[in-house]
């Protein structure tokens, strides 16, 4: 009898052990599948960030990227295990983003990137100027469920991002004045945009042009005028503008100005020799004379009474924002301005911000080489380029009350990267 009971107990122990193995394996499978789901979401995030970064880098050069230079086109190619910084092309920039999100071409992981200006092969019936496809894969070592023979579980993600065609929903240049001639273009001046021009004046002479002046848009961007335009001589707008359109609202109306605190400099800062200035509040403005070079350290400059220049000074500043609480940039001089906006922080993308109650003008005149990159925002102020002020902004947005060009001045707008996701007309988006 005792022997019979002992046998039953032994059988029960065997059944319990076998059941535990099944239970532990099932629990382990659930845990591993949960971990695999988490890793799949991580792979999706890495693929999306890499594709968007690579496409955005291409869009920053043009709304219609070409396969040359820093814009790469290739079939699906694995990211290198080591990438120099800064990356030499936009696809390597995408590889860096994938790596920053925890995925690289090494070990159990693989990242491949393809791109071209053709129709995306995996997205039928879609036409875009440029696309980037990123595939992220990973063999995930199994832990608990390995007892069931599942050593690895494959996971990954595939996405495609594209530079979308420019549309009438956004542009690089906004001229907000609602009446009168708000764009004056004379001499041999060139106003060019790869993203769109929007002119709100309802006047029959909203745009007045003479000489060999040219307004030109590239790609699918257009010049849009609420009213009409007048031209004499060989002046032209190409392609022909859209007329009678609806006015465009200020795309940065919700952008708050900085808080003006106590004065860093109560009196005017007079610069007569080469000098470096630091961010702060300049309550008396800045006055220049001669041929001095003024270097602006990165940061926010709050300026009252504006900048008054004479002679031919040079302003150099990277990562700077000039906020004009009162006044603008005026004077009899012919200064050169080489300014670029911050790439991060509160004032990312903003290089010049004139207070909405400030109707002072900003004049850039007389010299070549001026480069202003970022958002130039002066909704009540007039912007003037004159003489040989060869001004180019490859990553710029203009929002001004009115604008005047004369002489051989020009401004070229190839793309837009402005504050807080402003109105770029060649957006980047995921399409798969």
PyMOL commands that set and color helices and strands:
alter all, ss='L'
color gray80, all
select helices_A, chain A and resi 2-59+90-100+144-148
alter helices_A, ss='H'
color red, helices_A
select strands_A, chain A and resi 74-78+109-116+130-141+152-163+173-175+183-185+190-193+197-199+207-209+214-217+223-225+229-231+236-238+242-243+269-271+275-277+280-282+286-288+293-296+299-303+307-309+314-318+320-324+329-331+336-340+350-354+362-365+371-386+390-393+396-405+410-413+428-430
alter strands_A, ss='S'
color yellow, strands_A
deselect
rebuild
show_as cartoon
